[in-house]
Amino acid sequence: MTAAHVIADDAEALALAAALADEFRPGASARDTERRLPHEELDRLSASGLLAVTVPADHGGADVSAETLAEILRLLATADASLAQIPQSHFAYVNVIRRQGTEQQRKFFFAELLAGRRFGNAQSEAGTRHVQDIRTRLVARPDGSYVLTGVKHYSTGALFADWIPVLARSEDDKLQVAYVPAGAPGLTVTDDWDGLGQRTTASGTVRLDGVPVPADRVLPHHLTFEGPQLHGAVAQLLHAAIDAGIAAGALAEAAAFVTTKSRPWFESEAETAAEDPLLIQRFGELALQVRASEALLRESARAVDTARAHLTDDSAAEASLAVAAAKVQSARAAVEVSSALFEVSGTRSALDSLNLHRHWRDARTHTLHDPIRWKIQHIGRYALSGTRPPRHGLL
């Protein structure tokens, strides 16, 4: 097994993320237009060691803070929202191993991560009553191993993965995660994703037709929610980071377009579009949205780090609500700024050949993951009555 680079600390992780974002940015539009899947870019990401930054220090990893992890995904999303989305579930399922894995499981999978291996995602199902109505089944065999059967949709990262974590229910209806290697018998990953945005995430279908799973590749995910937990907070923090990155990327592209290509409106009497006082005002309003999303993202990540150091019902609730606030603001900023890009840039910006609409398409698609209206409900209930948010993994 050839090891990837092992990142030493948070500072190195952030520097590498910024450098890779700059490397990935120039080709993002063409990848989206051509729907060219980012195999090479993901290989660069794996080789850099960034996908192993949450491996605990006692297993050889950098064990970076939640604040650093969120900033890594935000930086990548400023360049390419599809590329940033692919490892979101990867990090969520690394957390499952950290919390519920045995020492033997941790040792094995953390070594895989440090070698540059990638986790995918086979979690959501279509046509069920709701998102937590999981029909995929994990049936025990007499020898202690399992058989996995079901169909998954929106399986971001599965096509690029070395291991695909599959959310399933055992015969007692308890939630489990089975880590299935790519190429396992009975496993089929189909690139049938046709979303209007995030076109290169390959968030297609995973079919599991009697897939054999050894006992030591199954983790009891249901235990995650039996006490105070940060699983949902970390997963949602990374979603918020992606939205904040989309907003920042759209604002930067709008500024570049207006300062180089847009014409001033004749009534402004300005020499250039960038000198139009009404445009300046609008850019200020949009910049405030971006700054607010980034500030709440940092604050919520610090709340997660604080809670991780001393996990209680109260600290977990504070972290979840802080992340919920960040997710609401970043989702709103991503949609508003990516839409306003056309408002401030003018008619030419709507040309399909320029593909500036990819920012809005990515924002509109990604922000559908979890409805922010329910996050606002939980924030409001806590503010009014001190009611802690539920432990269902989406907060």
PEDAUR-V481494 format. One record per residue. N is the residue number from 1. PHI is phi in whole degrees, 0 to 359 (none if undefined). OMEGA is omega in radians with two decimals (* if undefined). D_LAST is the distance of its C-alpha to the last C-alpha in whole Angstrom. Layout:
((N;PHI;OMEGA;D_LAST) (N;PHI;OMEGA;D_LAST))
This chain:
((1;none;3.14;37) (2;273;-3.07;37) (3;282;2.99;34) (4;280;3.04;32) (5;299;3.10;33) (6;255;-3.11;31) (7;284;-3.02;29) (8;277;-3.00;30) (9;201;-3.10;28) (10;299;-3.09;25) (11;297;3.13;28) (12;293;3.13;29) (13;299;-3.13;26) (14;293;3.12;25) (15;296;3.12;29) (16;293;3.13;29) (17;297;3.12;26) (18;297;-3.14;28) (19;294;3.14;31) (20;291;3.08;29) (21;300;3.10;28) (22;296;3.13;31) (23;289;-3.07;33) (24;278;-3.01;30) (25;301;-3.05;30) (26;300;-3.09;34) (27;264;-3.02;34) (28;298;-3.10;30) (29;296;-3.14;32) (30;294;3.10;34) (31;300;3.13;32) (32;293;-3.10;30) (33;299;-3.08;33) (34;272;-2.97;35) (35;46;3.11;32) (36;268;-3.03;33) (37;292;-2.96;30) (38;275;-3.14;29) (39;299;-3.11;31) (40;295;-3.12;33) (41;295;3.11;30) (42;292;3.05;28) (43;296;3.08;31) (44;295;3.13;31) (45;296;3.12;27) (46;296;-3.10;28) (47;296;-3.12;31) (48;291;-3.08;30) (49;93;-3.08;28) (50;295;-3.12;25) (51;281;3.13;23) (52;246;-3.00;24) (53;290;3.12;23) (54;262;3.02;20) (55;295;-3.11;23) (56;301;-3.10;23) (57;299;-3.11;27) (58;287;3.01;28) (59;249;3.05;28) (60;98;-3.11;30) (61;264;3.14;26) (62;280;3.14;26) (63;48;-3.06;22) (64;292;3.13;21) (65;288;3.04;19) (66;298;3.12;15) (67;299;3.11;17) (68;293;-3.14;20) (69;299;3.11;17) (70;298;-3.13;16) (71;292;3.08;19) (72;301;-3.13;20) (73;291;3.09;18) (74;297;3.14;19) (75;299;3.13;23) (76;297;-3.11;23) (77;289;3.06;21) (78;297;-3.12;24) (79;266;-3.03;26) (80;202;-3.06;25) (81;294;3.10;22) (82;296;-3.12;22) (83;298;3.13;23) (84;291;-3.10;20) (85;288;-3.03;18) (86;302;-3.13;20) (87;275;-3.11;19) (88;300;3.11;15) (89;291;3.07;15) (90;309;-3.11;18) (91;290;3.11;16) (92;297;-3.10;13) (93;276;2.89;16) (94;295;3.13;18) (95;296;3.09;15) (96;298;3.12;15) (97;295;3.11;19) (98;302;-3.03;19) (99;271;-2.99;17) (100;244;-3.12;19) (101;285;2.99;22) (102;287;3.13;25) (103;299;3.12;27) (104;294;3.11;29) (105;295;3.11;26) (106;299;-3.12;25) (107;302;-3.11;29) (108;294;-3.02;29) (109;287;3.09;26) (110;293;3.05;26) (111;295;3.08;29) (112;300;-3.13;28) (113;296;3.14;26) (114;294;3.08;28) (115;276;3.09;31) (116;98;3.13;29) (117;289;-3.08;27) (118;244;3.00;24) (119;264;3.04;22) (120;257;-3.07;21) (121;194;2.98;18) (122;223;-2.95;19) (123;239;-3.02;16) (124;283;3.08;16) (125;231;3.14;19) (126;258;3.05;21) (127;83;3.10;23) (128;269;-3.08;21) (129;297;3.13;20) (130;199;-2.98;16) (131;295;-3.13;14) (132;261;3.06;13) (133;273;-3.06;17) (134;268;-3.11;18) (135;259;3.13;22) (136;299;-3.02;23) (137;243;3.09;25) (138;244;-3.03;26) (139;254;-3.10;29) (140;285;3.02;31) (141;260;3.13;35) (142;302;-3.11;37) (143;276;3.12;37) (144;95;3.07;34) (145;276;-3.05;32) (146;225;2.98;30) (147;235;-3.03;31) (148;247;-3.12;28) (149;222;3.10;28) (150;163;3.11;26) (151;228;-3.14;25) (152;242;3.11;22) (153;235;3.14;21) (154;54;-3.00;19) (155;272;-3.11;20) (156;302;3.08;20) (157;91;-3.06;22) (158;298;-3.10;23) (159;294;-3.08;27) (160;258;-2.91;27) (161;272;2.92;26) (162;270;3.08;28) (163;229;3.12;25) (164;245;3.04;23) (165;290;-3.08;20) (166;246;3.09;20) (167;277;-3.08;18) (168;212;3.06;20) (169;248;3.09;21) (170;280;-3.06;24) (171;296;3.06;27) (172;271;3.09;25) (173;73;3.12;22) (174;275;-3.07;20) (175;282;3.13;18) (176;232;2.96;19) (177;239;3.08;19) (178;255;3.13;23) (179;266;-3.01;23) (180;252;3.13;26) (181;288;3.05;29) (182;302;-3.13;29) (183;88;3.12;33) (184;297;3.11;32) (185;302;3.13;35) (186;87;3.14;33) (187;262;3.08;30) (188;231;3.07;31) (189;247;-3.06;28) (190;247;3.11;29) (191;275;-3.14;29) (192;244;3.11;29) (193;287;3.13;26) (194;227;3.13;27) (195;296;3.13;25) (196;290;3.08;26) (197;234;-3.08;24) (198;45;-2.98;23) (199;294;-3.03;26) (200;254;3.07;26) (201;277;-3.09;23) (202;53;-3.08;25) (203;278;-3.02;22) (204;264;-2.98;24) (205;254;3.02;25) (206;243;3.09;25) (207;249;-3.10;28) (208;237;-3.06;28) (209;246;-3.13;32) (210;65;-3.12;32) (211;287;3.10;31) (212;285;-3.12;32) (213;227;3.07;30) (214;297;-3.10;31) (215;301;-3.07;30) (216;279;3.05;29) (217;251;-3.12;26) (218;243;3.13;24) (219;239;-3.09;21) (220;279;-3.06;20) (221;295;-3.13;16) (222;299;3.13;16) (223;291;3.13;16) (224;303;-2.99;13) (225;258;-3.13;12) (226;270;3.08;15) (227;209;3.09;14) (228;302;-3.05;12) (229;214;3.11;10) (230;241;-3.11;9) (231;303;-3.13;8) (232;293;-3.12;5) (233;297;-3.14;5) (234;293;-3.14;9) (235;299;-3.13;8) (236;288;3.07;6) (237;301;-3.13;9) (238;289;3.02;12) (239;298;3.12;11) (240;298;3.13;11) (241;297;3.12;14) (242;296;3.11;16) (243;298;3.12;16) (244;298;3.10;17) (245;293;3.08;20) (246;300;-3.14;21) (247;299;-3.13;22) (248;295;3.13;24) (249;295;3.12;25) (250;294;3.13;26) (251;296;3.13;28) (252;296;-3.14;30) (253;291;3.09;31) (254;297;3.14;32) (255;296;3.13;34) (256;297;-3.12;36) (257;292;-3.09;37) (258;296;-3.09;38) (259;281;-3.09;40) (260;238;-2.99;42) (261;232;-3.04;42) (262;287;3.02;41) (263;260;3.09;44) (264;289;3.01;44) (265;289;-2.96;45) (266;301;-3.10;49) (267;288;-3.14;48) (268;286;-3.07;46) (269;60;3.10;50) (270;273;3.12;47) (271;286;3.14;49) (272;228;3.11;46) (273;299;-3.10;42) (274;292;3.11;41) (275;262;3.13;43) (276;292;-3.06;42) (277;298;3.11;41) (278;288;3.05;39) (279;292;3.09;37) (280;302;3.11;37) (281;300;-3.11;35) (282;294;3.09;32) (283;297;3.07;32) (284;298;3.12;31) (285;296;-3.14;28) (286;291;3.11;27) (287;297;3.07;27) (288;297;3.10;25) (289;298;-3.14;22) (290;294;3.14;22) (291;299;3.14;22) (292;295;3.13;20) (293;295;3.14;17) (294;291;3.13;19) (295;294;3.12;19) (296;292;3.08;15) (297;298;3.13;14) (298;297;-3.12;17) (299;298;-3.12;16) (300;291;3.09;12) (301;296;3.09;13) (302;294;3.08;16) (303;296;3.07;13) (304;296;3.12;12) (305;298;3.11;15) (306;297;-3.14;16) (307;294;3.14;14) (308;297;3.14;15) (309;289;3.14;19) (310;209;-2.99;18) (311;277;3.06;15) (312;225;3.07;15) (313;302;-3.11;14) (314;289;-3.12;14) (315;293;3.09;13) (316;295;3.11;10) (317;296;3.12;9) (318;299;3.13;11) (319;294;-3.13;9) (320;298;-3.12;5) (321;288;3.08;7) (322;296;3.10;10) (323;293;3.11;7) (324;301;3.12;6) (325;298;3.12;10) (326;296;-3.13;11) (327;294;3.12;10) (328;299;-3.09;12) (329;294;-3.09;15) (330;291;3.10;15) (331;295;3.12;15) (332;296;-3.13;17) (333;296;-3.11;19) (334;299;-3.12;19) (335;290;-3.09;21) (336;293;-3.07;23) (337;293;-3.13;25) (338;292;3.04;25) (339;282;-3.13;27) (340;293;3.08;29) (341;310;-3.11;30) (342;285;3.11;33) (343;302;-3.07;33) (344;276;-3.03;35) (345;269;3.09;36) (346;97;-2.96;38) (347;302;-3.06;40) (348;299;-3.09;40) (349;294;-3.13;37) (350;276;3.12;36) (351;300;-3.13;38) (352;299;-3.10;37) (353;296;3.12;39) (354;281;3.09;37) (355;58;3.07;33) (356;291;3.13;32) (357;289;3.13;30) (358;298;3.14;28) (359;296;3.13;25) (360;292;3.13;25) (361;298;3.10;24) (362;294;-3.14;22) (363;296;-3.09;20) (364;295;-3.14;20) (365;285;-3.06;19) (366;293;-3.09;16) (367;287;3.06;15) (368;277;-3.08;15) (369;305;-3.08;12) (370;219;-3.08;9) (371;293;-3.10;11) (372;291;3.13;10) (373;299;3.13;12) (374;283;3.06;10) (375;293;3.10;8) (376;296;3.08;11) (377;302;-3.11;12) (378;291;3.07;9) (379;297;-3.13;11) (380;294;3.13;14) (381;296;3.13;14) (382;292;-3.13;13) (383;294;-3.08;16) (384;279;-2.97;18) (385;231;-3.13;18) (386;75;-3.14;16) (387;289;3.14;14) (388;289;3.11;11) (389;291;-3.14;7) (390;290;-3.13;8) (391;260;-3.09;7) (392;260;3.04;7) (393;90;3.12;6) (394;248;3.06;4) (395;225;*;0))
